[in-house]
Structures are given as C-alpha cells and as structure tokens.
Amino acid sequence: MKKIFFCILMGSPLFLFAQGKVAIGPIVPQQRLSVDSTENVDQGNYDDGTKPSLRFGSASGEAIGSRRVSGGTNPFGIDFFTNSIKRMVLSNGGNLGIGELAPGFPLNFASTLGDKISLYGNSGSTYGFGIQSLLMQIHSDVAGSDIAFGYGSSTAFVERMRIKGNGMVGIGVVNPIEQLHIYDTANTGYPFYVESNNVNASFIAVNTRNNTASVGISYYRGGSYKGDNYLNPTNDYVIELAPVGSIFFGKSTNGFIGLSTNSPQQNLSVNMGMNIDQANSNTGTTTNILSFGNASGEGIGSKRNAGGNFAGLDLYTNFINRMAVTNAGLVGIGVTNPGAKLQINQVGNWTNSEGQTNALEIWDNNETLYMGADEVNNLSYIQAVGNGFVHTLALNPRTGNVAIGKNTATVPLDVAGNIKTTGDIVVQTDRGLVRNSGTEQLKYVVSGATLTTTQSAFQTDNIGLAFAQSFSTPPTVYVANIKPDGANPMGSTDKVLITITNVTTTGCTLYVHNTHNASITFDAVWQIVAIGPQ
C-alpha cells in the first residue's frame, strides 16, 4: 500500500511519495523532484558568482548558477561550471562566452591559441577553425579534402570558390589547374579586375624568388598556349607569340627595343616591315605621321582620306608639307599635287648670286648651276656661276645634239627659228658665218695664188688653185683683193684681167690676161673667195 504524506508549504502543496520522490504541486513526480509550473532557484540572491544554485552529482563541481549581485564577472547572467571551474557564460545581454567570462560578442571564445571549433571530428585532424599567433586557420582534415564557399544549404549548395587541399584556388571552377584559377561564370569578360586609388601608380606585381627564372604573364585560348610577355633571366622584356616565336624584345642593358629582333641597334629597331597609321586616320596633317623631335612639325605621313595627295607620301617641316610623292610616283617640291615626274615650285631670279630663290642649285667646291623661274621678268633660266661670277655653261660637252624650238636635232645645235646675238657667231674653231638668200648652210673660204711673171702684149696664162677647205658641191668663186709680194709688189697688175674657170669642190683655174699692147711685169698674191655649201 502506497503511502502519501501531504503538507502545505508556503502556499504550495508538497507531496512526499513512498518511492522517495517529491512533487511540488498536485502532480505525480516522474523524477526525484518534480515541480509543477515555474521553479525559482536562489530566490534569496545568495549566488555571488561562486555559489551556483543548481548542482549536479554528489559534492561535484558541475553546476549552473547566476551571479545575483552587481559588479564582478557576468552579473545577472548564467554561469556553467565543470570541475568547479566556470567554463561558459551567457551574459545578461545575450552574449555567449566559451572560455571567455566577459563575452563582448554574440559568441566569444577564450583568447587562447589552438583549435577553436571542430565542425567534424573529435580529435586530431578535423574540419574546423583554429588560432595561432597572428593567424586565423580554416582547415579540413587531410590534403585530399577541400574547402568551398558558396550559398544555399549543405545538400543544395551552390559553389562559388574552392580551396583545394593541395593549395590551389579555384574561383568559379571546382578543379583548378594552377595556384589561382578563375572562371568567369557570369561571362562579364572581366574575370580578373584590379582597382587602386593610389595617387602614384597602380600595378599588378608578379615576383619570382629564383634569380635565373623568367617572370611574366602567359596567354591561352581554348586551353592552347598563344603567347606571353615576360622578363627573361637577363631582364630583357619579351613579348612572345606562339607558334612563330618572339616578336618583341626590350634590352635592359641599353634601353633599346626591337621588333622581331633581340639585337636592337637603336631605341626602336624593326627587323622587317613597319606599318604606321594602319587605321587610316591621317587627313593630311602632321597628326598620325612618323614625326621627329618633341612636339615638332617635322615628319613623314600619308594622307589616307579622299582628296589632296591621297595614298601618297608627304614630308613636313615646321608643320608645312614641303615635298609630296603622289600615289602615281610624281614628286613635288613646294607643291602637293605635282603634274610631272619632278615639279619644283619656287619663284626665283636670274641673277648670278646664290640664294634660296633658285628652284634648283647644283654645287661643287667652285662651280654652281642654277635653275629657276623668274616671275618678275617672265623667264625661265639656267645659269652657271663660280664663286659669285658668271661662268661658262656647256650643253652636251661630250658630244650629242641640242635642239632648240624643235623635237629633233641632226647637228650639235639645231635651232628652229632665228638666232640673235650682239656679238659674233663663229664655227669650225673660230671661223665666221655669212648670210645668204637660200636655204643652204654656206661657208666662206679665202685662198690665194702667188703670181710673179712678165707677159708680152695681149698674152694669156693660167694657174691651178686649190681651196683652203673643200666643199660638198662646187662653190661660187669671186676674185678678191691683191696682196703685194716680192721686190716689185704690184707692178702692172692694173693692166691684168683675171677670170676663173673649172671650179670643182676642191679648187679652180685662174686665167691671167694682159690687156695692154706692151709687155708688163707684176709680183703679187691673187686672192679669191669661195662661198659654197658645207
């Protein structure tokens, strides 16, 4: 028969059951002490942080308490003890401290080194978090385990980044093939973006600890190597294009840069061809040209839009187009649209002084040849000058014919029209010319015959005379003056009649007639003049 003792304690019924169980309230106890409704522990506020109200075991150090006085550690919070040591506290403000008795954060661990949280595993290598000096650790258990970051839940996880156990990091890829492997899952075109607000510079730094190794950036397309740019072991800057090979080198020893050559001879050396203004942006100015000097107007360009010297070459000085070569190969100096193989536009003068007004000057140490156009005097000129004085101008001095006013020349100087001079005209080593009414070119030849004789009354004699120069056809021969000769220079030459017969290309016959009725004597040189074709 069960025995029940009943009493009323402080207004609440207390039941003691024969099984050694106690119930507070009208209930049947299920444990040694069962309380109906709310229980108040340490209503007298005796716990000062060292007298936990709720203990476990006989004379044990495991308990739960609440410091009921202000000040000290964790007032009005909840303290958890094991082995009589306060291990964990829940502050009055709701912060939980594990090993930290005054937590300042919702979850606060003790400021000690070592493993802090194990997410999987009870000892040794685990999945969790740890702290070492100046180091926070997030770790897996073995090298074959990875750490992933993403969103969702464990069974519906969307991965964004993975750190492999071997140290490789993949962003957007679960199996990175290099130390850092980034895949642009959003296809933004910028899988790697670096930004800086540094006032001096912004760089991406790549370092090698091996002084004999190359260091740089490599490029792949579809997983296939396409090229790279790097510093080689001698600190030459190289841009390499696969599979052809190196196309660009920079020599750190002298600062020279070479395209398709690793032995540049100047600041920029191009091994083969070079294209300037491939975008065809030149509009006939000094922009987009090969220029010389700092902010200068000196350079070479090619106009790439329609009009003007399109697709030709322009040479600039002082920002002005001084010389042009057209697409058809015409060259203009002082003109950008030449109409001849070489056209020089320059207003000159015909004086014998050197100067920039001449269109063309050819110099040696002593002689100068000028050519130009004189707009003031309306003439074009060729002038030979030596040391400021007019010198001889020779046309074809080494043979060759010169034509003036016509297309062809059959003689050394062939002129269409008149020749006018205020001096003499000489030919054949300073021989003169005569004018005639015909169309043939004539020459004038003087020959003489010495006659010393005595003739009887009405006597006739003859003598053969050779011309000093021959003719192409028999000339016209005239009797000229008589030159004195001998001791009796003239004699009776006034009584003599001279006639000429048998004219050939090389000579003639002179007949001498005594027209007097008495004998005569004379001593003279009889001159004749022959005029005929050359």
C-alpha positions as CSV (number, residue, x, y, z in Angstrom):
1,M,0.0,0.0,0.0
2,K,1.4,3.3,-1.1
3,K,1.9,5.9,1.5
4,I,1.5,9.6,0.7
5,F,2.3,12.5,3.0
6,F,0.7,15.8,2.3
7,C,1.6,19.2,3.6
8,I,1.2,22.8,2.6
9,L,4.5,24.7,2.3
10,M,4.4,28.4,1.6
11,G,1.0,28.2,0.0
12,S,2.0,25.3,-2.4
13,P,1.1,21.7,-1.7
14,L,4.1,19.4,-1.2
15,F,3.7,15.7,-1.7
16,L,6.1,13.0,-0.5
17,F,5.7,9.7,-2.1
18,A,6.8,6.3,-0.6
19,Q,9.2,5.8,-3.6
20,G,11.4,8.6,-2.3
21,K,10.0,11.1,-4.9
22,V,8.9,14.6,-4.1
23,A,6.3,16.6,-6.0
24,I,5.6,20.2,-5.6
25,G,2.1,20.8,-6.8
26,P,-0.7,18.4,-7.5
27,I,1.3,16.1,-9.8
28,V,2.7,12.6,-9.7
29,P,6.6,13.0,-9.7
30,Q,8.4,11.4,-12.5
31,Q,11.9,12.2,-11.1
32,R,13.3,12.5,-7.6
33,L,11.9,16.1,-7.7
34,S,9.2,17.2,-9.9
35,V,7.9,20.8,-9.9
36,D,4.6,21.8,-11.4
37,S,4.7,25.2,-13.3
38,T,7.6,27.6,-12.6
39,E,10.6,27.0,-10.3
40,N,12.6,29.7,-8.8
41,V,16.2,28.9,-7.9
42,D,18.1,31.1,-5.4
43,Q,15.3,33.4,-4.7
44,G,17.3,34.8,-1.9
45,N,20.0,36.0,-4.3
46,Y,22.8,34.2,-2.4
47,D,24.9,33.4,-5.5
48,D,27.9,35.8,-5.7
49,G,29.4,34.0,-8.8
50,T,31.0,31.3,-6.7
51,K,27.9,29.6,-5.2
52,P,25.9,28.1,-8.1
53,S,22.4,27.3,-7.1
54,L,21.9,24.3,-9.3
55,R,24.4,21.5,-8.8
56,F,24.8,18.0,-10.3
57,G,26.2,15.0,-8.5
58,S,27.4,14.5,-5.0
59,A,29.9,17.1,-4.0
60,S,30.6,17.7,-7.7
61,G,32.0,20.7,-9.4
62,E,29.4,20.7,-12.2
63,A,26.7,23.3,-11.7
64,I,24.7,26.1,-13.2
65,G,24.4,29.4,-11.4
66,S,23.6,33.1,-11.8
67,R,25.5,35.9,-10.0
68,R,22.9,37.9,-8.3
69,V,24.9,41.0,-7.3
70,S,26.2,43.8,-9.4
71,G,29.9,44.1,-10.4
72,G,32.3,41.2,-10.8
73,T,32.1,38.8,-13.7
74,N,28.9,38.2,-15.6
75,P,26.4,39.8,-13.2
76,F,22.8,38.6,-13.7
77,G,23.9,36.2,-16.4
78,I,24.1,32.4,-16.4
79,D,27.4,30.6,-15.5
80,F,28.2,27.0,-16.4
81,F,30.7,25.1,-14.3
82,T,32.6,21.8,-14.8
83,N,35.2,20.6,-12.3
84,S,34.4,23.6,-10.2
85,I,35.7,25.9,-13.0
86,K,33.5,28.4,-14.8
87,R,33.7,27.2,-18.4
88,M,30.9,29.1,-20.2
89,V,28.8,32.1,-19.5
90,L,25.6,33.6,-21.1
91,S,25.6,37.3,-20.4
92,N,22.6,39.3,-19.3
93,G,22.8,40.9,-22.7
94,G,22.7,37.6,-24.6
95,N,26.4,37.1,-25.5
96,L,27.7,33.6,-25.1
97,G,31.3,33.2,-23.9
98,I,33.1,29.8,-24.2
99,G,36.2,30.1,-22.1
100,E,35.6,33.9,-22.1
101,L,33.8,35.0,-18.9
102,A,33.1,38.6,-20.2
103,P,31.9,38.0,-23.8
104,G,31.6,41.1,-25.9
105,F,30.1,39.4,-28.9
106,P,27.2,37.1,-29.5
107,L,29.7,34.2,-29.5
108,N,33.0,34.8,-27.9
109,F,35.8,32.2,-27.4
110,A,38.7,32.5,-25.0
111,S,41.7,34.4,-26.2
112,T,43.9,31.3,-26.4
113,L,45.8,29.6,-29.3
114,G,44.8,26.3,-30.8
115,D,41.7,24.7,-32.3
116,K,38.6,26.7,-31.5
117,I,35.8,25.0,-33.4
118,S,35.5,21.5,-34.8
119,L,32.8,21.0,-37.4
120,Y,33.6,17.4,-38.0
121,G,35.9,15.2,-35.9
122,N,36.6,14.9,-32.2
123,S,40.4,14.9,-32.1
124,G,43.4,15.2,-34.2
125,S,42.8,16.5,-37.8
126,T,39.3,17.9,-38.1
127,Y,37.2,20.2,-40.2
128,G,37.2,23.4,-38.2
129,F,38.7,26.7,-37.1
130,G,41.9,27.4,-35.2
131,I,44.0,30.3,-34.0
132,Q,47.8,30.6,-33.9
133,S,49.9,33.7,-33.4
134,L,48.9,36.3,-35.9
135,L,47.0,33.6,-37.8
136,M,43.4,32.5,-38.2
137,Q,43.0,29.0,-39.5
138,I,40.2,27.5,-41.5
139,H,41.1,23.9,-42.2
140,S,40.0,20.5,-43.4
141,D,41.2,17.2,-42.1
142,V,43.6,15.9,-44.8
143,A,45.3,17.1,-48.1
144,G,42.6,15.4,-50.2
145,S,39.8,17.5,-48.6
146,D,38.8,20.9,-50.0
147,I,37.2,24.0,-48.6
148,A,34.4,25.5,-50.6
149,F,32.5,28.8,-50.4
150,G,29.0,29.4,-51.8
151,Y,25.4,29.7,-50.9
152,G,22.4,27.5,-50.2
153,S,22.4,24.6,-47.9
154,S,24.7,21.7,-47.4
155,T,22.5,19.4,-49.6
156,A,21.7,22.2,-52.1
157,F,25.0,24.0,-52.2
158,V,25.9,26.5,-55.0
159,E,29.7,26.7,-55.0
160,R,31.5,30.0,-55.9
161,M,35.1,29.3,-54.8
162,R,37.1,26.4,-53.7
163,I,40.5,26.0,-51.9
164,K,41.9,22.6,-52.7
165,G,43.8,20.6,-50.1
166,N,46.9,20.9,-52.4
167,G,46.7,24.7,-52.1
168,M,45.2,25.5,-55.5
169,V,42.4,28.0,-55.5
170,G,39.5,27.9,-58.0
171,I,37.0,30.8,-58.4
172,G,34.1,29.6,-60.5
173,V,35.8,26.3,-61.1
174,V,36.0,23.2,-58.8
175,N,39.2,21.7,-60.2
176,P,41.7,24.5,-60.6
177,I,44.8,23.6,-62.6
178,E,47.0,26.4,-61.3
179,Q,47.6,28.0,-57.9
180,L,44.8,30.5,-58.8
181,H,42.3,29.5,-61.5
182,I,39.5,31.9,-62.3
183,Y,36.5,31.2,-64.5
184,D,34.1,34.0,-65.5
185,T,30.8,32.2,-64.8
186,A,28.9,35.4,-65.4
187,N,30.6,35.9,-68.8
188,T,31.3,39.6,-68.0
189,G,34.5,39.5,-70.0
190,Y,36.5,40.6,-66.9
191,P,37.3,37.5,-64.9
192,F,40.1,39.4,-63.1
193,Y,39.6,43.1,-62.2
194,V,42.0,45.0,-60.0
195,E,41.4,48.6,-58.8
196,S,43.5,51.0,-56.9
197,N,43.2,54.6,-55.7
198,N,46.9,55.1,-55.2
199,V,48.0,58.6,-56.1
200,N,51.3,57.4,-57.6
201,A,50.7,54.3,-59.5
202,S,48.6,51.1,-59.8
203,F,50.4,47.8,-60.7
204,I,49.9,44.1,-60.8
205,A,53.0,42.6,-59.3
206,V,54.5,39.2,-60.3
207,N,57.5,38.0,-58.5
208,T,59.9,35.1,-58.7
209,R,62.3,34.2,-55.9
210,N,64.6,32.5,-58.5
211,N,67.1,35.0,-60.0
212,T,67.7,32.7,-63.0
213,A,64.0,32.3,-63.9
214,S,61.7,34.2,-66.3
215,V,58.7,36.0,-64.8
216,G,55.7,37.3,-66.6
217,I,52.2,36.6,-67.9
218,S,51.1,33.8,-70.3
219,Y,48.1,33.7,-72.6
220,Y,45.9,30.8,-73.6
221,R,42.9,30.5,-75.9
222,G,40.7,27.4,-75.6
223,G,43.3,25.9,-73.3
224,S,46.0,26.2,-76.0
225,Y,49.1,28.4,-75.4
226,K,49.1,31.5,-77.6
227,G,51.9,33.6,-76.2
228,D,53.2,35.5,-73.2
229,N,55.1,38.6,-72.1
230,Y,57.9,38.2,-69.6
231,L,61.3,39.3,-68.3
232,N,63.9,36.7,-69.1
233,P,66.8,35.8,-66.8
234,T,68.8,38.7,-68.2
235,N,65.9,41.2,-67.6
236,D,65.1,41.5,-71.3
237,Y,61.4,42.3,-71.7
238,V,60.0,39.8,-74.2
239,I,56.6,39.5,-75.9
240,E,56.3,36.1,-77.5
241,L,53.7,34.9,-79.9
242,A,53.2,31.1,-80.4
243,P,54.0,29.2,-82.5
244,V,56.0,31.6,-84.6
245,G,58.2,32.8,-81.7
246,S,59.5,36.1,-80.3
247,I,58.2,39.2,-82.0
248,F,59.2,41.9,-79.5
249,F,62.2,42.4,-77.2
250,G,63.4,45.1,-74.8
251,K,67.1,45.3,-73.9
252,S,67.5,46.4,-70.3
253,T,71.3,46.9,-70.8
254,N,70.8,49.8,-73.2
255,G,67.1,50.6,-73.1
256,F,66.7,49.7,-76.8
257,I,63.5,48.0,-78.0
258,G,63.5,45.6,-81.0
259,L,60.6,44.3,-83.1
260,S,61.4,40.8,-84.4
261,T,65.0,41.2,-83.3
262,N,66.7,40.6,-80.0
263,S,69.7,42.8,-81.0
264,P,68.2,46.3,-81.5
265,Q,70.7,48.9,-82.6
266,Q,68.6,52.0,-81.8
267,N,66.0,52.9,-79.2
268,L,63.5,51.2,-81.6
269,S,64.7,48.7,-84.2
270,V,62.3,46.9,-86.6
271,N,63.7,43.8,-88.1
272,M,61.3,43.8,-91.1
273,G,58.4,45.9,-92.2
274,M,56.6,48.5,-90.1
275,N,53.1,50.0,-90.6
276,I,52.3,53.5,-89.5
277,D,48.6,54.6,-89.3
278,Q,47.1,51.2,-90.1
279,A,43.8,52.7,-89.0
280,N,44.0,55.2,-92.0
281,S,43.4,58.2,-89.7
282,N,45.7,60.7,-91.4
283,T,43.8,63.5,-93.0
284,G,46.7,65.4,-94.5
285,T,48.1,67.0,-91.3
286,T,51.0,66.2,-89.0
287,T,48.8,64.0,-86.9
288,N,49.2,60.3,-87.2
289,I,52.6,60.5,-89.0
290,L,56.2,59.4,-88.3
291,S,57.4,62.5,-86.5
292,F,60.8,63.6,-85.3
293,G,61.6,65.6,-82.1
294,N,59.4,66.6,-79.2
295,A,56.1,68.2,-80.2
296,S,57.7,69.0,-83.6
297,G,56.2,69.6,-87.0
298,E,58.8,67.5,-88.8
299,G,57.8,64.1,-90.1
300,I,56.6,61.9,-92.9
301,G,53.0,60.9,-93.4
302,S,50.5,59.6,-95.9
303,K,47.0,61.1,-96.4
304,R,44.5,58.3,-96.1
305,N,41.2,60.0,-96.9
306,A,40.0,61.1,-100.3
307,G,41.2,64.3,-101.9
308,G,44.6,66.0,-102.0
309,N,47.6,63.7,-102.1
310,F,45.6,60.6,-101.2
311,A,47.7,57.5,-100.6
312,G,50.9,59.4,-101.4
313,L,53.8,60.5,-99.2
314,D,54.1,63.9,-97.5
315,L,57.3,65.3,-96.0
316,Y,56.7,68.1,-93.4
317,T,59.0,70.7,-91.8
318,N,57.6,73.3,-89.4
319,F,54.1,71.7,-89.8
320,I,54.1,72.6,-93.6
321,N,54.0,70.0,-96.4
322,R,57.3,70.8,-98.2
323,M,57.5,67.8,-100.5
324,A,55.0,65.3,-101.8
325,V,55.2,62.0,-103.7
326,T,51.9,61.0,-105.3
327,N,50.5,57.6,-105.5
328,A,51.4,57.6,-109.2
329,G,55.1,58.3,-108.4
330,L,55.1,62.1,-109.2
331,V,57.4,64.2,-107.0
332,G,56.5,67.7,-106.0
333,I,58.8,70.2,-104.1
334,G,56.8,73.2,-102.9
335,V,53.7,71.7,-104.5
336,T,51.5,68.9,-103.1
337,N,49.8,68.0,-106.4
338,P,52.7,67.7,-109.0
339,G,51.9,67.2,-112.6
340,A,55.3,65.9,-113.7
341,K,57.8,63.3,-112.5
342,L,59.5,66.1,-110.7
343,Q,57.9,69.5,-110.2
344,I,59.6,72.3,-108.2
345,N,57.5,75.4,-107.4
346,Q,59.7,78.3,-106.4
347,V,59.7,81.9,-107.6
348,G,63.4,82.7,-108.4
349,N,65.6,85.3,-110.1
350,W,68.1,85.2,-112.9
351,T,71.0,86.9,-111.1
352,N,74.3,85.3,-110.6
353,S,74.0,85.1,-106.8
354,E,73.4,82.1,-104.7
355,G,70.1,82.1,-102.8
356,Q,67.1,80.2,-101.7
357,T,65.0,81.8,-104.5
358,N,66.5,79.4,-107.1
359,A,64.4,76.3,-107.7
360,L,67.5,74.1,-108.2
361,E,71.2,74.6,-107.4
362,I,73.9,72.1,-108.1
363,W,77.2,72.7,-106.3
364,D,80.7,71.6,-106.2
365,N,83.6,73.5,-104.5
366,N,83.9,76.2,-107.2
367,E,81.1,75.9,-109.7
368,T,77.3,76.2,-109.3
369,L,74.5,75.5,-111.7
370,Y,71.2,77.4,-111.0
371,M,67.8,76.7,-112.5
372,G,64.6,78.5,-111.8
373,A,61.6,80.6,-113.0
374,D,61.7,84.4,-112.8
375,E,58.1,85.7,-112.4
376,V,59.2,89.3,-112.4
377,N,61.0,89.2,-115.7
378,N,58.7,86.4,-117.1
379,L,61.5,84.0,-118.0
380,S,62.9,80.6,-117.0
381,Y,66.7,80.4,-116.6
382,I,69.7,78.2,-116.4
383,Q,72.8,80.0,-115.0
384,A,76.3,78.8,-114.4
385,V,78.2,80.6,-111.6
386,G,81.5,80.2,-110.0
387,N,82.4,82.0,-106.7
388,G,79.7,84.6,-107.4
389,F,80.8,85.3,-111.1
390,V,79.1,84.1,-114.3
391,H,80.9,81.0,-115.7
392,T,80.6,79.0,-118.9
393,L,77.5,76.9,-119.4
394,A,78.3,73.8,-121.5
395,L,75.5,71.9,-123.2
396,N,76.4,68.4,-124.2
397,P,80.2,69.0,-124.0
398,R,80.8,65.3,-124.5
399,T,79.0,65.1,-127.9
400,G,75.3,64.9,-128.5
401,N,73.0,67.2,-130.4
402,V,70.9,70.1,-128.8
403,A,67.6,71.1,-130.3
404,I,66.0,74.5,-129.6
405,G,62.4,75.0,-130.7
406,K,62.0,71.6,-132.3
407,N,61.8,67.9,-131.3
408,T,65.0,66.5,-133.0
409,A,68.5,67.7,-133.7
410,T,70.5,66.5,-136.7
411,V,73.6,68.6,-135.8
412,P,75.2,69.6,-132.5
413,L,73.0,72.7,-132.3
414,D,69.7,72.6,-134.2
415,V,67.6,75.7,-133.8
416,A,64.1,76.3,-135.2
417,G,63.8,80.0,-135.9
418,N,66.3,82.9,-135.7
419,I,69.4,83.2,-133.7
420,K,70.1,86.7,-132.4
421,T,73.3,87.9,-130.9
422,T,75.0,91.2,-130.2
423,G,78.4,89.5,-130.8
424,D,80.0,87.2,-133.4
425,I,78.9,83.8,-134.4
426,V,81.9,81.5,-135.1
427,V,82.2,77.9,-136.3
428,Q,84.9,75.4,-137.0
429,T,87.4,76.6,-134.5
430,D,86.5,80.3,-134.6
431,R,85.6,80.6,-138.3
432,G,82.9,83.1,-139.2
433,L,79.5,82.7,-140.9
434,V,77.9,84.6,-143.9
435,R,74.2,85.2,-144.6
436,N,72.6,84.2,-147.9
437,S,69.2,84.2,-149.6
438,G,69.0,80.4,-150.0
439,T,68.2,77.6,-147.6
440,E,71.7,76.0,-147.6
441,Q,74.2,76.5,-144.9
442,L,77.3,78.2,-146.6
443,K,80.8,78.6,-145.6
444,Y,83.3,81.3,-146.6
445,V,86.8,80.2,-147.7
446,V,89.7,82.5,-148.8
447,S,92.5,81.1,-150.9
448,G,95.5,82.8,-152.6
449,A,97.8,82.2,-155.6
450,T,101.3,83.8,-155.9
451,L,101.9,85.2,-159.4
452,T,105.4,86.5,-160.4
453,T,105.7,86.9,-164.2
454,T,106.3,89.0,-167.3
455,Q,103.7,88.9,-170.0
456,S,104.0,90.2,-173.6
457,A,101.3,92.3,-175.2
458,F,97.9,90.5,-175.0
459,Q,99.4,87.3,-173.5
460,T,97.2,84.9,-171.5
461,D,98.5,82.5,-168.8
462,N,96.6,80.1,-166.3
463,I,97.3,78.5,-162.9
464,G,95.5,75.9,-160.8
465,L,94.4,77.0,-157.4
466,A,93.4,74.6,-154.5
467,F,90.8,75.8,-152.0
468,A,91.9,76.1,-148.3
469,Q,88.9,73.9,-147.4
470,S,86.8,71.6,-149.7
471,F,83.0,71.9,-150.2
472,S,80.2,69.4,-150.6
473,T,79.4,70.8,-154.1
474,P,81.4,73.3,-156.3
475,P,81.2,76.8,-154.7
476,T,80.8,80.2,-156.2
477,V,84.2,81.8,-156.6
478,Y,85.0,85.5,-156.6
479,V,88.2,87.4,-157.4
480,A,89.3,89.4,-154.3
481,N,92.0,91.8,-153.4
482,I,95.7,91.6,-154.4
483,K,98.3,91.3,-151.8
484,P,101.8,92.7,-152.5
485,D,104.7,90.2,-152.8
486,G,108.3,90.3,-153.7
487,A,110.6,93.3,-154.7
488,N,108.1,94.6,-157.2
489,P,104.9,94.0,-155.2
490,M,102.3,95.4,-157.5
491,G,103.9,96.1,-160.9
492,S,101.4,96.4,-163.8
493,T,98.6,94.5,-162.1
494,D,96.2,97.2,-163.2
495,K,96.6,96.1,-166.8
496,V,95.7,92.4,-166.0
497,L,92.3,90.7,-166.3
498,I,91.6,87.7,-164.0
499,T,89.0,85.1,-164.9
500,I,88.1,81.8,-163.1
501,T,87.1,78.5,-164.8
502,N,87.0,74.8,-164.0
503,V,85.5,75.2,-160.5
504,T,85.4,71.9,-158.5
505,T,84.7,71.1,-154.8
506,T,88.5,71.4,-154.1
507,G,89.8,74.1,-156.4
508,C,89.6,76.1,-159.7
509,T,91.8,77.5,-162.6
510,L,92.8,81.2,-162.8
511,Y,93.4,82.8,-166.2
512,V,95.6,85.9,-166.3
513,H,95.1,88.2,-169.4
514,N,97.5,91.1,-170.4
515,T,95.1,93.6,-171.9
516,H,97.9,96.0,-172.8
517,N,99.7,96.3,-176.2
518,A,103.1,96.2,-174.5
519,S,104.7,93.7,-172.1
520,I,104.1,94.0,-168.4
521,T,105.7,92.7,-165.2
522,F,104.0,92.1,-161.8
523,D,104.7,90.3,-158.5
524,A,101.6,89.7,-156.2
525,V,99.3,87.2,-154.4
526,W,96.0,87.0,-156.1
527,Q,93.2,86.3,-153.5
528,I,89.9,84.5,-154.3
529,V,86.8,84.0,-152.2
530,A,84.9,80.7,-152.4
531,I,81.4,80.6,-150.9
532,G,79.5,77.3,-151.0
533,P,77.8,74.5,-149.1
534,Q,79.5,72.9,-146.1
